[in-house]
């Protein structure tokens, strides 16, 4: 049955946790396998199964949902979730699942320590802290190809399709039509990519805000003059230095808070302003921003040196 993304987001309110067990990637424990007889929990508990390819995510400012797409149940409804094995992209998604369950005050998943931070994980944390982020969906591959109509309805056109782990503007596409969409998701070269579908924010460029501790010493504006939606300098974007003292204090505060949430003392925070509504949105937090290279390397290095001197002085007092 085809499920509506709008319905899935609408269901993202409070859920009542139960005592059921969800085993992810636990095919060997299902009936039909010899070892399944060994998984006996009695009549008090029910056991459900799904694969990592059955888990979907919906992220909006102040509202997130992670659910299994077989029965449509929110993961927060389960009393306990166990990961039985780790085929791709399990490790990629674990940090995001873990952040969601912690936010919903549910027991942590097993082996969350093997997970890695991703764009999806960052967006989950930011949205759950009520910080503004573009609406974003992650769908398992088996559902992605047929999801264009729902995604376009929820995100509007155009929307962004980008790989969860790519950097520097790589595998980041602006989707105008269903033909565009299918060309990207069905490309054999992208077969292993885990894609996020994200609301496109109409803009006049993006901003990279450097955060050192709780201070912002450098703000750069980045835009592309060839009409591309990509503003990364690696993709031909042009960078301009902005005066921090006159920059929007709301955006600066958002950047500092985002760095804190990610546990980053040094961070490069990407933000964008909707040119129609003037609303600021957080796009990404980099824990290893280019300081001694790239645009304005001299200015960034000078600010970094000042920060380090201040830190050392405090230590030596």
N, C-alpha and C positions, 0 to 999 in steps of 0.2 A: 504493500500500500504506500502511495506517495504521501509523505508527510510535509506539512506546510511549515516553512521557517518562521512565519509570523506566529503560528500557533505555538511553536517551540519557545520563542521568546516570551510570548504572553504567559506561558506556564512557569516563568522563572521567579515566581514569588516564593513565599515561605512553603516548605514542604515538611511533612511529619516523618521523621525517621522511623524505620521499623527494625525488626530483628532479622531481616533476610540477609543472606550472604551472596555477594556477587564475586564470581571468580572470572578474572580476565585472562584470556589466552589459556584456558584450562580445558582444552578439548579432550585431553586424555582422561579427565575425570568424569566425562559425560557417559551416560548409558551407551553400551556398545563397545566400550573399551574394558579390557580385563581388569584394570586397576580401579575402575569406578566403584566396584563393590567395597573398596577400602575407605571410601569417603562417606562415612555414616555419621550424620549429625542428629539423628533421631527425628521425632515428629514435631519437635518444638520449633525447628528452624527450617526455612526453605532455602534451597540453593539455586541460584540462577547463573547462567553463563553468557559471556559475550567475548568477542575478540577485540583487540585494540582498534581494528578497522570498523568496529561498530559504535565507536564513541565520537560524539560531536560536541562542538563548543559554540556558544553564542555570547558575545561580549558587547555591552553598551555601557555608557557612563552610569555607574551606580547600580548596574544590573547585569549579572552573569548567570549562565546556566551551562552545566555539563550533563549530558544525558546519553543513555544507550539507545541506539536507533532501532533495536529489535522490537521492544515493547514501548519505547518512549519514556522510560522511567528516569527521573532525575537521579544522579548518583548519590545525592544527599539523602535519598529515601532508604538506602540500604544501611543495615546496621554495621556491616563490615565489608570491605573490598580487599581482595587478595589478588596479587599478580602472580600467575603460575609460571609464565615463561616470557621471554623478551624478544620476540621477533620485531623487526622494524614496523612502524616507527614508535615502539613502546617507550623507549628511553626518552625520545623527543617530547612525548606528551605527558610523562609522569609528573614533571614539575608543575605543569598547569593543572592537572587533576589534583595534585596534592594541595596547591594553593587554594583551589576551590573548596575542597573538603575542610581545610582548616578554617576558611572564612565561614563555612556553614557549621562549624563546631562539631565536625564528625571525626571519627577515629582516623588517624593517618593511614595511608596505604603502605603496604609492605614494600621494602626496597626502594623507597623514594630517593635514597642517597645516590642511586646510580643515574638519576635524571640530570638533565642539563637545561640551563635557562635558555629560553627561546623568545622570539617576538610575541608569541601567544602568551607565554608565562608573564612577560612584562605587562601586556595589556590587561590580563586578568587582575594582577595586583593593583594597577593604576585605577581600573574601573571600580574595583571593590573598595578603593579608598575615596571614591566619588570624584576622582580627577577626570577631566574630559578627555575622551579618546574617540576616534572614529569607530562607528559600529563595525564589528568584525565577526566573521563566521569561519569556523574550521569544520569541514565535512570529510568523512572518510571517502577514500577513492571510489568505492563502489556506488556512492551517492552523488559524487561531485559532477560527473558528466551530465546528468539529467537535472541539475539544479539551477540552470541559468535563469529560468522564469522566476523562481522564488527569490533568488539572489537579487535580480534586477528589481523585483517588487519591493524588497526590503531595503536595499542599499541605494536604489536609483541608478540611473545611467548618466555618465560612465561610472564604473567602479574599478577598484584596483584588485588585481590578482597577483600575489607575490609569494615566493617561497619562504617558508618559515625560518629557515636557517641561512639564507643568502645574505650577503653583505655588499655594500658599495653600489646598490642599485641593480645588481644582477638578478635575473629572473623576477623582474618587477614590471608588470604589464598594465596598460590602461585598456579596459574592456569596453568597447562601444556597442558591440553586437554579439549575438549568439555565435556567429561565425568566428569572430575573434576568440571568444571564450573556448570553443571546441578546438580551435587550432592550437591554443596554448596547452590545454589540459590533456589533449590526445597526442601531443608531440612525443614520439618515443624517447627523445632526448630528455624529457621532463618526467619520465615514468617513475623515478624515485623521489621526486620533489613532493614535499608536503605543503600544499598551497593554503594560504589564507585569502579569503575574499573580504575586501574592506571598502568602506564608504570613501569615495573620493571627495576631498575637501577643496572646493574652488579657491585658488590662492594666487598670490603674486610672488611666490617663492617660499622657501622654508628657512628656518633659522636654526643654527647650531649654537647652543648656549653651553659654554664651558663652566662647570661647577667644580671649584676647589674647596673642599670642606663645606662651609655654608656660604661661601662667597662666589660671586660671578665676576670674573675679571675680563672675559672676552665674549662678545656676541657677534656672530657672523651671519649675514644674509646670503642665501644661495638661490640662484635662479638659472634657468636654461634659456638661452636666446634662440634656440632652434625649434621651439614649439613643443619639445618633449615635456612630459610630466615629471621627469627625473631631474633633480637638482643637485645630486651628488657631484662633487668635483671630478670624481673618477669617471663620470658619465658625461662630462663636458659642461658641468655647471659652473657658473661664474660667481665668485665670492666677493662680498663687500663687508668691510668692518663697520660695526655700529657702535655708537657711544653708549656704554652701559648705563651711565647716569641718566640718560634721557629715554632709555628703552622702557617698554610697558612693564610696570611693576608686577602686574598679574602674571604675565608670562614668566618673569624671573622667579617669582615665588613658586609657580608650578614646577619649574625646572629643578629648583632646590629640593622641593618635596619629593619629586620623582626620584632623584638621586638617592635621597635618604631611604625611600621605600626599597630600592634595589640594593641597599647596603654599600653604595659606592661613595667613597670619599673624593675620588676623581672621576668625573663623568662628562660625557658629551651628550647633551639632551637635545633631541630634534623636536621642534614645535612648528606648527603651521597655524595661520590665522585665516579663517573663512573671510574672503574679501567682500561677501555680501552681508553676513550677520556680524562680523568682527569677533566671533567666538574663537578663542584659542583652543587648540587640540595638541595633546602629546602624541608623538609618533613612535619614538624609540629612545632608549637610554643605552649609551655605549659605555662600558666600564673601562675601555682602553682607547680613548679618543686620540687621534693623531695630534701630537703636541710639537714634536721636533721636526715634523715634515708637513707637507701639504700647504694649503693657503695660509698665509700670515704666520708661518712657522716662527719667525723672529719674535713677533708680539706674543705668541702663545708661550714660547720658551721663557721670555722675560717674566711673564706672569707666573709661570710655574716656578721659576727661580725664587721669586718673591715669596710664594707660598711655602716653599721648602725652607727658606731662611726663617720664616715665622715659626714653622713647626720645630725646627732645630733650636731656636732661641727658647721656646717654651720648654723643651726637654732639658736644656742645659741650665735652666734657672734653679 
